[in-house]
Amino acid sequence: MAEYDGLTVCKTSYDLLLEIFRFTKEFNQEFKYTVGESLKKETLELIILIYRAGGRDL
């Protein structure tokens, strides 16, 4: 099984998630709970898919 911890794509996607959290803090309320939450949800799904592709199950 592949070890996902060392994958550049895993670290990069996690860094992207952190950056999205920082970026969406500055959204106005109208977009924070629509666009912001959608961005967070999709990025979390990406990380989960990378994790599963490494042969692990959540």
C-alpha distance matrix in Angstrom:
0.0 3.8 6.5 9.1 11.9 12.7 12.8 16.5 16.4 15.3 18.1 20.5 20.2 20.7 23.7 25.0 25.0 27.0 29.3 29.9 30.9 33.3 34.6 35.3 37.3 40.0 40.2 43.4 43.1 43.4 40.2 38.3 37.7 37.1 35.5 34.0 32.3 31.0 29.5 27.8 26.5 25.1 23.3 21.8 20.6 19.0 17.1 16.0 14.9 12.8 11.3 10.7 9.3 6.4 5.7 8.4 11.9 15.1
3.8 0.0 3.8 6.1 9.1 9.3 9.1 12.7 12.9 12.1 14.7 17.0 17.1 17.8 20.5 21.8 22.2 24.1 26.3 27.1 28.2 30.5 31.7 32.7 34.7 37.3 37.6 40.9 40.9 41.2 37.9 36.0 35.7 35.2 33.3 31.7 30.4 29.1 27.2 25.6 24.8 23.1 21.0 19.9 19.0 16.9 14.9 14.6 13.5 10.7 9.7 10.2 8.3 5.0 6.7 9.1 12.8 15.4
6.5 3.8 0.0 3.8 5.7 6.4 7.4 11.2 11.9 10.4 12.4 15.3 15.6 15.6 18.2 20.1 20.3 21.8 24.1 25.3 26.1 28.1 29.8 30.8 32.6 35.2 35.9 39.2 39.3 39.9 36.7 34.5 34.4 34.2 32.3 30.4 29.1 28.3 26.2 24.3 23.8 22.5 20.0 18.7 18.5 16.5 13.9 14.0 13.8 10.6 9.1 10.8 9.9 6.2 8.4 9.3 12.9 14.7
9.1 6.1 3.8 0.0 3.8 5.5 5.3 8.8 8.8 6.7 9.1 11.9 11.8 12.0 14.7 16.4 16.6 18.2 20.5 21.5 22.5 24.6 26.1 27.1 28.9 31.6 32.1 35.4 35.6 36.2 32.9 30.8 30.7 30.5 28.6 26.6 25.5 24.6 22.4 20.6 20.2 18.9 16.3 15.1 15.2 13.0 10.2 10.9 10.9 7.5 6.4 9.0 8.4 5.5 8.7 9.0 12.0 13.2
11.9 9.1 5.7 3.8 0.0 3.8 5.6 8.4 9.5 6.9 7.7 11.2 11.8 10.9 13.2 15.7 15.9 16.7 19.2 20.8 21.3 23.1 25.0 26.3 27.7 30.4 31.4 34.8 35.0 36.0 32.8 30.4 30.7 30.8 28.9 26.5 25.6 25.2 22.8 20.6 20.9 20.1 17.0 15.7 16.7 14.7 11.4 12.6 13.5 10.2 8.8 12.1 12.0 9.2 12.0 11.6 14.3 14.7
12.7 9.3 6.4 5.5 3.8 0.0 3.8 6.4 8.8 7.6 7.8 10.9 12.5 12.3 13.8 16.3 17.3 18.1 20.0 21.9 23.0 24.3 25.9 27.7 29.2 31.6 32.7 36.2 36.8 37.8 34.4 32.2 32.8 32.7 30.5 28.2 27.7 27.1 24.4 22.6 23.2 21.9 18.6 18.1 18.9 16.3 13.6 15.3 15.5 11.8 11.5 14.5 13.5 10.8 13.9 14.3 17.4 18.2
12.8 9.1 7.4 5.3 5.6 3.8 0.0 3.8 5.3 5.3 6.6 8.7 10.1 11.0 12.6 14.3 15.7 17.1 18.6 20.2 21.7 23.2 24.4 26.1 28.0 30.2 31.0 34.5 35.2 35.8 32.3 30.4 31.0 30.6 28.1 26.2 25.8 24.8 22.0 20.7 21.1 19.4 16.3 16.3 16.7 13.7 11.5 13.6 13.2 9.4 10.1 13.0 11.4 9.6 13.2 14.1 16.9 17.8
16.5 12.7 11.2 8.8 8.4 6.4 3.8 0.0 3.8 5.4 5.2 6.0 8.5 9.9 10.5 12.0 14.2 15.4 16.3 18.1 20.1 21.1 22.0 24.0 26.1 27.9 28.8 32.4 33.5 34.1 30.5 28.8 29.8 29.3 26.5 24.6 24.8 23.8 20.6 19.7 20.7 18.7 15.4 16.2 17.0 13.7 12.0 14.9 14.5 10.9 12.5 15.5 13.9 12.8 16.5 17.3 19.7 20.3
16.4 12.9 11.9 8.8 9.5 8.8 5.3 3.8 0.0 3.8 5.5 5.0 6.0 8.5 9.7 10.2 12.2 14.2 15.0 16.2 18.4 19.9 20.4 22.0 24.5 26.3 26.7 30.3 31.1 31.5 27.8 26.3 27.0 26.3 23.6 22.0 21.9 20.6 17.6 16.9 17.6 15.3 12.3 13.3 13.7 10.2 9.1 12.1 11.4 8.1 10.5 13.2 11.7 11.6 15.3 16.0 18.0 18.4
15.3 12.1 10.4 6.7 6.9 7.6 5.3 5.4 3.8 0.0 3.8 5.5 5.3 6.2 8.6 9.8 10.7 12.5 14.2 15.3 16.8 18.7 19.8 21.1 23.2 25.5 26.1 29.5 30.0 30.6 27.2 25.2 25.7 25.4 23.0 21.0 20.5 19.7 16.9 15.4 16.0 14.4 11.1 11.2 12.0 9.1 6.8 9.6 10.0 6.7 7.9 11.3 10.8 10.2 13.7 13.6 15.4 15.4
18.1 14.7 12.4 9.1 7.7 7.8 6.6 5.2 5.5 3.8 0.0 3.8 5.5 5.1 6.1 8.5 9.9 10.6 12.2 14.2 15.5 16.7 18.1 20.0 21.7 23.9 24.9 28.5 29.3 30.3 26.9 24.8 25.7 25.7 23.3 20.9 20.8 20.5 17.4 15.8 17.1 16.0 12.3 12.6 14.4 11.7 9.3 12.5 13.4 10.4 11.2 14.8 14.6 13.5 17.0 16.6 18.4 17.9
20.5 17.0 15.3 11.9 11.2 10.9 8.7 6.0 5.0 5.5 3.8 0.0 3.8 5.4 5.0 6.1 8.7 9.9 10.4 12.2 14.3 15.3 16.0 18.1 20.2 21.9 22.8 26.5 27.6 28.3 24.7 23.0 24.2 23.9 21.1 19.0 19.5 18.8 15.4 14.5 16.2 14.5 11.0 12.4 14.0 11.0 9.7 13.4 13.8 11.2 13.1 16.3 15.7 15.5 19.1 19.0 20.4 20.0
20.2 17.1 15.6 11.8 11.8 12.5 10.1 8.5 6.0 5.3 5.5 3.8 0.0 3.8 5.4 4.9 6.3 8.8 9.7 10.4 12.5 14.3 14.9 16.2 18.7 20.7 21.1 24.6 25.3 25.8 22.3 20.5 21.3 20.9 18.2 16.3 16.3 15.4 12.2 11.3 12.6 10.9 7.3 8.7 10.3 7.5 6.5 10.3 10.9 9.1 11.1 14.1 14.0 14.4 17.7 17.3 18.2 17.4
20.7 17.8 15.6 12.0 10.9 12.3 11.0 9.9 8.5 6.2 5.1 5.4 3.8 0.0 3.8 5.3 5.0 6.4 8.6 9.8 10.8 12.7 14.2 15.4 17.2 19.6 20.5 24.0 24.5 25.5 22.2 19.9 20.7 20.9 18.7 16.1 15.9 15.9 12.9 10.9 12.5 12.0 8.2 8.4 11.1 9.3 7.0 10.5 12.3 10.6 11.3 14.8 15.4 15.3 18.3 17.1 17.8 16.5
23.7 20.5 18.2 14.7 13.2 13.8 12.6 10.5 9.7 8.6 6.1 5.0 5.4 3.8 0.0 3.8 5.4 5.1 6.2 8.6 9.9 10.7 12.1 14.2 15.8 17.8 19.1 22.8 23.8 25.1 21.7 19.5 21.0 21.3 18.8 16.0 16.7 16.9 13.5 12.1 14.5 13.9 10.2 11.3 14.1 12.2 10.6 14.1 15.7 13.9 14.9 18.4 18.7 18.5 21.7 20.8 21.6 20.3
25.0 21.8 20.1 16.4 15.7 16.3 14.3 12.0 10.2 9.8 8.5 6.1 4.9 5.3 3.8 0.0 3.8 5.5 5.0 6.1 8.7 9.9 10.2 12.0 14.4 16.1 16.8 20.4 21.5 22.3 18.8 17.0 18.5 18.3 15.5 13.2 14.1 13.9 10.2 9.6 12.2 11.2 7.7 9.9 12.4 10.5 10.1 13.7 14.9 13.7 15.4 18.5 18.7 19.2 22.4 21.6 22.1 20.7
25.0 22.2 20.3 16.6 15.9 17.3 15.7 14.2 12.2 10.7 9.9 8.7 6.3 5.0 5.4 3.8 0.0 3.8 5.4 5.1 6.3 8.8 9.8 10.5 12.6 15.1 15.6 19.0 19.5 20.5 17.2 14.9 15.9 16.2 14.0 11.2 11.4 11.7 8.6 6.7 9.4 9.4 6.0 7.2 10.5 9.7 8.9 12.0 14.0 13.5 14.6 17.5 18.5 19.1 21.8 20.4 20.4 18.5
27.0 24.1 21.8 18.2 16.7 18.1 17.1 15.4 14.2 12.5 10.6 9.9 8.8 6.4 5.1 5.5 3.8 0.0 3.8 5.4 5.1 6.4 8.6 10.1 11.2 13.7 15.1 18.6 19.4 21.0 18.0 15.3 16.8 17.8 15.7 12.4 13.1 14.3 11.3 9.2 12.3 13.0 9.8 10.4 14.0 13.3 11.9 15.0 17.3 16.4 17.0 20.3 21.4 21.4 24.2 22.6 22.7 20.6
29.3 26.3 24.1 20.5 19.2 20.0 18.6 16.3 15.0 14.2 12.2 10.4 9.7 8.6 6.2 5.0 5.4 3.8 0.0 3.8 5.4 5.1 6.0 8.5 10.1 11.7 13.2 16.9 18.3 19.7 16.5 14.4 16.6 17.2 14.6 11.6 13.3 14.2 10.8 10.0 13.5 13.6 10.7 12.5 15.7 14.6 14.1 17.4 19.2 18.3 19.5 22.6 23.3 23.7 26.7 25.4 25.6 23.7
29.9 27.1 25.3 21.5 20.8 21.9 20.2 18.1 16.2 15.3 14.2 12.2 10.4 9.8 8.6 6.1 5.1 5.4 3.8 0.0 3.8 5.4 4.9 5.9 8.5 10.3 10.8 14.4 15.5 16.5 13.2 11.1 13.1 13.4 10.8 7.9 9.7 10.5 7.2 6.8 10.5 10.8 8.7 10.7 13.7 13.3 13.5 16.4 18.1 18.0 19.4 22.1 23.0 23.9 26.6 25.3 25.0 22.9
30.9 28.2 26.1 22.5 21.3 23.0 21.7 20.1 18.4 16.8 15.5 14.3 12.5 10.8 9.9 8.7 6.3 5.1 5.4 3.8 0.0 3.8 5.5 5.4 6.5 9.4 10.4 13.7 14.2 16.0 13.2 10.3 12.1 13.5 11.8 8.2 9.3 11.4 9.0 7.2 10.9 12.4 10.4 11.3 14.7 15.0 14.6 17.0 19.4 19.5 20.2 23.0 24.4 25.0 27.5 25.7 25.1 22.5
33.3 30.5 28.1 24.6 23.1 24.3 23.2 21.1 19.9 18.7 16.7 15.3 14.3 12.7 10.7 9.9 8.8 6.4 5.1 5.4 3.8 0.0 3.8 5.7 5.5 7.6 9.9 13.2 14.6 16.8 14.2 11.5 14.2 15.7 13.8 10.4 12.4 14.5 11.9 10.8 14.5 15.7 13.6 14.8 18.2 18.1 17.5 20.3 22.6 22.2 23.1 26.1 27.2 27.6 30.3 28.6 28.3 25.9
34.6 31.7 29.8 26.1 25.0 25.9 24.4 22.0 20.4 19.8 18.1 16.0 14.9 14.2 12.1 10.2 9.8 8.6 6.0 4.9 5.5 3.8 0.0 3.8 5.5 5.9 7.4 11.1 13.1 14.7 11.8 9.9 13.0 13.9 11.5 8.7 11.6 13.1 10.5 10.6 14.4 15.1 13.4 15.5 18.4 18.2 18.4 21.3 23.0 22.9 24.3 27.0 27.9 28.7 31.5 30.1 29.7 27.5
35.3 32.7 30.8 27.1 26.3 27.7 26.1 24.0 22.0 21.1 20.0 18.1 16.2 15.4 14.2 12.0 10.5 10.1 8.5 5.9 5.4 5.7 3.8 0.0 3.8 5.2 5.1 8.6 9.8 11.3 8.6 6.2 9.2 10.5 8.6 5.5 8.5 10.6 8.9 9.0 12.5 13.8 13.0 14.7 17.5 18.0 18.5 20.8 22.8 23.2 24.4 26.8 28.1 29.2 31.6 30.0 29.2 26.6
37.3 34.7 32.6 28.9 27.7 29.2 28.0 26.1 24.5 23.2 21.7 20.2 18.7 17.2 15.8 14.4 12.6 11.2 10.1 8.5 6.5 5.5 5.5 3.8 0.0 3.8 5.6 8.3 9.4 12.0 10.3 7.4 10.4 12.7 11.7 8.5 10.8 13.6 12.3 11.7 15.1 16.9 15.9 17.0 20.1 20.8 20.8 23.1 25.4 25.7 26.5 29.1 30.6 31.4 33.8 31.9 31.0 28.2
40.0 37.3 35.2 31.6 30.4 31.6 30.2 27.9 26.3 25.5 23.9 21.9 20.7 19.6 17.8 16.1 15.1 13.7 11.7 10.3 9.4 7.6 5.9 5.2 3.8 0.0 3.8 6.5 9.0 11.3 9.8 8.1 11.8 13.5 12.2 9.9 13.0 15.3 13.9 14.2 17.6 19.0 18.2 19.8 22.7 23.1 23.4 25.9 27.9 28.2 29.3 31.9 33.1 34.1 36.6 34.9 34.1 31.5
40.2 37.6 35.9 32.1 31.4 32.7 31.0 28.8 26.7 26.1 24.9 22.8 21.1 20.5 19.1 16.8 15.6 15.1 13.2 10.8 10.4 9.9 7.4 5.1 5.6 3.8 0.0 3.8 6.3 7.9 6.1 5.3 9.0 10.2 9.1 7.7 10.9 13.0 12.2 13.2 16.1 17.5 17.4 19.2 21.6 22.3 23.2 25.4 27.2 27.9 29.3 31.4 32.7 34.0 36.4 34.8 33.8 31.1
43.4 40.9 39.2 35.4 34.8 36.2 34.5 32.4 30.3 29.5 28.5 26.5 24.6 24.0 22.8 20.4 19.0 18.6 16.9 14.4 13.7 13.2 11.1 8.6 8.3 6.5 3.8 0.0 3.8 5.5 5.8 6.0 9.1 10.5 10.5 9.9 12.6 14.8 14.9 15.8 18.3 20.0 20.4 21.9 24.2 25.3 26.3 28.2 30.0 31.0 32.3 34.3 35.7 37.1 39.3 37.6 36.3 33.5
43.1 40.9 39.3 35.6 35.0 36.8 35.2 33.5 31.1 30.0 29.3 27.6 25.3 24.5 23.8 21.5 19.5 19.4 18.3 15.5 14.2 14.6 13.1 9.8 9.4 9.0 6.3 3.8 0.0 3.8 5.5 5.0 6.7 8.9 10.2 9.7 11.3 13.9 14.8 15.4 17.4 19.5 20.3 21.4 23.5 25.1 26.1 27.5 29.5 30.9 31.9 33.6 35.3 36.9 38.8 36.8 35.2 32.2
43.4 41.2 39.9 36.2 36.0 37.8 35.8 34.1 31.5 30.6 30.3 28.3 25.8 25.5 25.1 22.3 20.5 21.0 19.7 16.5 16.0 16.8 14.7 11.3 12.0 11.3 7.9 5.5 3.8 0.0 3.8 5.8 6.5 7.2 8.7 9.6 11.3 12.9 14.4 15.7 17.2 18.9 20.3 21.6 23.2 24.8 26.4 27.6 29.3 30.9 32.2 33.6 35.2 37.1 38.9 37.2 35.4 32.7
40.2 37.9 36.7 32.9 32.8 34.4 32.3 30.5 27.8 27.2 26.9 24.7 22.3 22.2 21.7 18.8 17.2 18.0 16.5 13.2 13.2 14.2 11.8 8.6 10.3 9.8 6.1 5.8 5.5 3.8 0.0 3.8 5.5 5.2 5.3 6.3 8.7 9.9 10.9 12.6 14.3 15.7 16.9 18.6 20.2 21.5 23.1 24.6 26.1 27.6 29.1 30.6 31.9 33.8 35.8 34.3 32.8 30.2
38.3 36.0 34.5 30.8 30.4 32.2 30.4 28.8 26.3 25.2 24.8 23.0 20.5 19.9 19.5 17.0 14.9 15.3 14.4 11.1 10.3 11.5 9.9 6.2 7.4 8.1 5.3 6.0 5.0 5.8 3.8 0.0 3.8 5.7 6.1 4.7 6.7 9.3 9.9 10.5 12.6 14.6 15.4 16.5 18.6 20.1 21.2 22.7 24.6 26.0 27.0 28.8 30.4 32.0 34.0 32.1 30.6 27.9
37.7 35.7 34.4 30.7 30.7 32.8 31.0 29.8 27.0 25.7 25.7 24.2 21.3 20.7 21.0 18.5 15.9 16.8 16.6 13.1 12.1 14.2 13.0 9.2 10.4 11.8 9.0 9.1 6.7 6.5 5.5 3.8 0.0 3.8 6.3 5.7 5.4 8.1 10.1 10.3 11.3 13.8 15.3 15.9 17.5 19.6 20.8 21.7 23.7 25.5 26.4 27.7 29.6 31.4 33.0 31.0 29.1 26.3
37.1 35.2 34.2 30.5 30.8 32.7 30.6 29.3 26.3 25.4 25.7 23.9 20.9 20.9 21.3 18.3 16.2 17.8 17.2 13.4 13.5 15.7 13.9 10.5 12.7 13.5 10.2 10.5 8.9 7.2 5.2 5.7 3.8 0.0 3.8 5.6 5.5 6.2 8.7 10.2 10.7 12.3 14.4 15.6 16.6 18.5 20.3 21.2 22.6 24.6 26.0 27.0 28.6 30.8 32.4 30.7 28.9 26.4
35.5 33.3 32.3 28.6 28.9 30.5 28.1 26.5 23.6 23.0 23.3 21.1 18.2 18.7 18.8 15.5 14.0 15.7 14.6 10.8 11.8 13.8 11.5 8.6 11.7 12.2 9.1 10.5 10.2 8.7 5.3 6.1 6.3 3.8 0.0 3.8 5.6 5.1 6.2 8.7 9.9 10.6 12.3 14.3 15.4 16.6 18.6 20.1 21.1 22.8 24.5 25.8 27.0 29.1 31.1 29.8 28.3 26.1
34.0 31.7 30.4 26.6 26.5 28.2 26.2 24.6 22.0 21.0 20.9 19.0 16.3 16.1 16.0 13.2 11.2 12.4 11.6 7.9 8.2 10.4 8.7 5.5 8.5 9.9 7.7 9.9 9.7 9.6 6.3 4.7 5.7 5.6 3.8 0.0 3.8 5.4 5.2 6.3 8.7 10.1 10.8 12.4 14.4 15.6 16.9 18.6 20.2 21.5 22.9 24.6 26.0 27.7 29.7 28.2 26.9 24.4
32.3 30.4 29.1 25.5 25.6 27.7 25.8 24.8 21.9 20.5 20.8 19.5 16.3 15.9 16.7 14.1 11.4 13.1 13.3 9.7 9.3 12.4 11.6 8.5 10.8 13.0 10.9 12.6 11.3 11.3 8.7 6.7 5.4 5.5 5.6 3.8 0.0 3.8 5.4 5.1 6.0 8.6 9.9 10.5 12.2 14.2 15.5 16.4 18.3 20.1 21.1 22.5 24.3 26.1 27.7 25.9 24.2 21.6
31.0 29.1 28.3 24.6 25.2 27.1 24.8 23.8 20.6 19.7 20.5 18.8 15.4 15.9 16.9 13.9 11.7 14.3 14.2 10.5 11.4 14.5 13.1 10.6 13.6 15.3 13.0 14.8 13.9 12.9 9.9 9.3 8.1 6.2 5.1 5.4 3.8 0.0 3.8 5.5 5.1 6.1 8.5 9.9 10.5 12.3 14.4 15.3 16.5 18.5 20.0 21.0 22.4 24.7 26.3 24.9 23.3 21.1
29.5 27.2 26.2 22.4 22.8 24.4 22.0 20.6 17.6 16.9 17.4 15.4 12.2 12.9 13.5 10.2 8.6 11.3 10.8 7.2 9.0 11.9 10.5 8.9 12.3 13.9 12.2 14.9 14.8 14.4 10.9 9.9 10.1 8.7 6.2 5.2 5.4 3.8 0.0 3.8 5.5 5.3 6.2 8.6 10.0 10.6 12.5 14.4 15.4 16.8 18.5 20.1 21.1 23.1 25.2 24.0 23.0 21.0
27.8 25.6 24.3 20.6 20.6 22.6 20.7 19.7 16.9 15.4 15.8 14.5 11.3 10.9 12.1 9.6 6.7 9.2 10.0 6.8 7.2 10.8 10.6 9.0 11.7 14.2 13.2 15.8 15.4 15.7 12.6 10.5 10.3 10.2 8.7 6.3 5.1 5.5 3.8 0.0 3.8 5.6 5.2 6.1 8.6 9.9 10.7 12.3 14.3 15.5 16.6 18.4 20.0 21.5 23.5 21.9 20.7 18.3
26.5 24.8 23.8 20.2 20.9 23.2 21.1 20.7 17.6 16.0 17.1 16.2 12.6 12.5 14.5 12.2 9.4 12.3 13.5 10.5 10.9 14.5 14.4 12.5 15.1 17.6 16.1 18.3 17.4 17.2 14.3 12.6 11.3 10.7 9.9 8.7 6.0 5.1 5.5 3.8 0.0 3.8 5.5 5.2 6.2 8.7 10.1 10.6 12.4 14.4 15.4 16.5 18.3 20.3 21.8 20.1 18.5 16.2
25.1 23.1 22.5 18.9 20.1 21.9 19.4 18.7 15.3 14.4 16.0 14.5 10.9 12.0 13.9 11.2 9.4 13.0 13.6 10.8 12.4 15.7 15.1 13.8 16.9 19.0 17.5 20.0 19.5 18.9 15.7 14.6 13.8 12.3 10.6 10.1 8.6 6.1 5.3 5.6 3.8 0.0 3.8 5.4 5.0 6.2 8.8 9.8 10.5 12.5 14.3 15.2 16.4 18.7 20.5 19.4 18.3 16.7
23.3 21.0 20.0 16.3 17.0 18.6 16.3 15.4 12.3 11.1 12.3 11.0 7.3 8.2 10.2 7.7 6.0 9.8 10.7 8.7 10.4 13.6 13.4 13.0 15.9 18.2 17.4 20.4 20.3 20.3 16.9 15.4 15.3 14.4 12.3 10.8 9.9 8.5 6.2 5.2 5.5 3.8 0.0 3.8 5.3 4.9 6.4 8.7 9.8 10.7 12.5 14.3 15.3 17.0 19.3 18.2 17.6 16.0
21.8 19.9 18.7 15.1 15.7 18.1 16.3 16.2 13.3 11.2 12.6 12.4 8.7 8.4 11.3 9.9 7.2 10.4 12.5 10.7 11.3 14.8 15.5 14.7 17.0 19.8 19.2 21.9 21.4 21.6 18.6 16.5 15.9 15.6 14.3 12.4 10.5 9.9 8.6 6.1 5.2 5.4 3.8 0.0 3.8 5.3 5.1 6.3 8.7 9.9 10.6 12.4 14.2 15.6 17.4 15.8 14.7 12.7
20.6 19.0 18.5 15.2 16.7 18.9 16.7 17.0 13.7 12.0 14.4 14.0 10.3 11.1 14.1 12.4 10.5 14.0 15.7 13.7 14.7 18.2 18.4 17.5 20.1 22.7 21.6 24.2 23.5 23.2 20.2 18.6 17.5 16.6 15.4 14.4 12.2 10.5 10.0 8.6 6.2 5.0 5.3 3.8 0.0 3.8 5.4 5.0 6.2 8.7 9.8 10.5 12.2 14.3 15.8 14.5 13.3 11.8
19.0 16.9 16.5 13.0 14.7 16.3 13.7 13.7 10.2 9.1 11.7 11.0 7.5 9.3 12.2 10.5 9.7 13.3 14.6 13.3 15.0 18.1 18.2 18.0 20.8 23.1 22.3 25.3 25.1 24.8 21.5 20.1 19.6 18.5 16.6 15.6 14.2 12.3 10.6 9.9 8.7 6.2 4.9 5.3 3.8 0.0 3.8 5.4 5.1 6.3 8.6 9.9 10.5 12.6 14.8 14.3 14.0 13.3
17.1 14.9 13.9 10.2 11.4 13.6 11.5 12.0 9.1 6.8 9.3 9.7 6.5 7.0 10.6 10.1 8.9 11.9 14.1 13.5 14.6 17.5 18.4 18.5 20.8 23.4 23.2 26.3 26.1 26.4 23.1 21.2 20.8 20.3 18.6 16.9 15.5 14.4 12.5 10.7 10.1 8.8 6.4 5.1 5.4 3.8 0.0 3.8 5.4 5.1 6.2 8.7 9.8 10.9 13.2 12.2 12.2 11.3
16.0 14.6 14.0 10.9 12.6 15.3 13.6 14.9 12.1 9.6 12.5 13.4 10.3 10.5 14.1 13.7 12.0 15.0 17.4 16.4 17.0 20.3 21.3 20.8 23.1 25.9 25.4 28.2 27.5 27.6 24.6 22.7 21.7 21.2 20.1 18.6 16.4 15.3 14.4 12.3 10.6 9.8 8.7 6.3 5.0 5.4 3.8 0.0 3.8 5.4 5.0 6.2 8.5 9.9 11.3 9.7 9.0 7.9
14.9 13.5 13.8 10.9 13.5 15.5 13.2 14.5 11.4 10.0 13.4 13.8 10.9 12.3 15.7 14.9 14.0 17.3 19.2 18.1 19.4 22.6 23.0 22.8 25.4 27.9 27.2 30.0 29.5 29.3 26.1 24.6 23.7 22.6 21.1 20.2 18.3 16.5 15.4 14.3 12.4 10.5 9.8 8.7 6.2 5.1 5.4 3.8 0.0 3.8 5.3 5.1 6.0 8.6 10.1 9.8 9.6 10.0
12.8 10.7 10.6 7.5 10.2 11.8 9.4 10.9 8.1 6.7 10.4 11.2 9.1 10.6 13.9 13.7 13.5 16.4 18.3 18.0 19.5 22.2 22.9 23.2 25.7 28.2 27.9 31.0 30.9 30.9 27.6 26.0 25.5 24.6 22.8 21.5 20.1 18.5 16.8 15.5 14.4 12.5 10.7 9.9 8.7 6.3 5.1 5.4 3.8 0.0 3.8 5.5 5.0 6.4 9.2 9.4 10.6 11.3
11.3 9.7 9.1 6.4 8.8 11.5 10.1 12.5 10.5 7.9 11.2 13.1 11.1 11.3 14.9 15.4 14.6 17.0 19.5 19.4 20.2 23.1 24.3 24.4 26.5 29.3 29.3 32.3 31.9 32.2 29.1 27.0 26.4 26.0 24.5 22.9 21.1 20.0 18.5 16.6 15.4 14.3 12.5 10.6 9.8 8.6 6.2 5.0 5.3 3.8 0.0 3.8 5.5 5.3 7.3 6.3 7.5 8.2
10.7 10.2 10.8 9.0 12.1 14.5 13.0 15.5 13.2 11.3 14.8 16.3 14.1 14.8 18.4 18.5 17.5 20.3 22.6 22.1 23.0 26.1 27.0 26.8 29.1 31.9 31.4 34.3 33.6 33.6 30.6 28.8 27.7 27.0 25.8 24.6 22.5 21.0 20.1 18.4 16.5 15.2 14.3 12.4 10.5 9.9 8.7 6.2 5.1 5.5 3.8 0.0 3.8 5.2 5.4 4.9 5.5 7.5
9.3 8.3 9.9 8.4 12.0 13.5 11.4 13.9 11.7 10.8 14.6 15.7 14.0 15.4 18.7 18.7 18.5 21.4 23.3 23.0 24.4 27.2 27.9 28.1 30.6 33.1 32.7 35.7 35.3 35.2 31.9 30.4 29.6 28.6 27.0 26.0 24.3 22.4 21.1 20.0 18.3 16.4 15.3 14.2 12.2 10.5 9.8 8.5 6.0 5.0 5.5 3.8 0.0 3.8 5.3 7.1 8.9 11.3
6.4 5.0 6.2 5.5 9.2 10.8 9.6 12.8 11.6 10.2 13.5 15.5 14.4 15.3 18.5 19.2 19.1 21.4 23.7 23.9 25.0 27.6 28.7 29.2 31.4 34.1 34.0 37.1 36.9 37.1 33.8 32.0 31.4 30.8 29.1 27.7 26.1 24.7 23.1 21.5 20.3 18.7 17.0 15.6 14.3 12.6 10.9 9.9 8.6 6.4 5.3 5.2 3.8 0.0 3.8 5.7 8.8 11.3
5.7 6.7 8.4 8.7 12.0 13.9 13.2 16.5 15.3 13.7 17.0 19.1 17.7 18.3 21.7 22.4 21.8 24.2 26.7 26.6 27.5 30.3 31.5 31.6 33.8 36.6 36.4 39.3 38.8 38.9 35.8 34.0 33.0 32.4 31.1 29.7 27.7 26.3 25.2 23.5 21.8 20.5 19.3 17.4 15.8 14.8 13.2 11.3 10.1 9.2 7.3 5.4 5.3 3.8 0.0 3.8 6.8 10.2
8.4 9.1 9.3 9.0 11.6 14.3 14.1 17.3 16.0 13.6 16.6 19.0 17.3 17.1 20.8 21.6 20.4 22.6 25.4 25.3 25.7 28.6 30.1 30.0 31.9 34.9 34.8 37.6 36.8 37.2 34.3 32.1 31.0 30.7 29.8 28.2 25.9 24.9 24.0 21.9 20.1 19.4 18.2 15.8 14.5 14.3 12.2 9.7 9.8 9.4 6.3 4.9 7.1 5.7 3.8 0.0 3.8 6.8
11.9 12.8 12.9 12.0 14.3 17.4 16.9 19.7 18.0 15.4 18.4 20.4 18.2 17.8 21.6 22.1 20.4 22.7 25.6 25.0 25.1 28.3 29.7 29.2 31.0 34.1 33.8 36.3 35.2 35.4 32.8 30.6 29.1 28.9 28.3 26.9 24.2 23.3 23.0 20.7 18.5 18.3 17.6 14.7 13.3 14.0 12.2 9.0 9.6 10.6 7.5 5.5 8.9 8.8 6.8 3.8 0.0 3.8
15.1 15.4 14.7 13.2 14.7 18.2 17.8 20.3 18.4 15.4 17.9 20.0 17.4 16.5 20.3 20.7 18.5 20.6 23.7 22.9 22.5 25.9 27.5 26.6 28.2 31.5 31.1 33.5 32.2 32.7 30.2 27.9 26.3 26.4 26.1 24.4 21.6 21.1 21.0 18.3 16.2 16.7 16.0 12.7 11.8 13.3 11.3 7.9 10.0 11.3 8.2 7.5 11.3 11.3 10.2 6.8 3.8 0.0
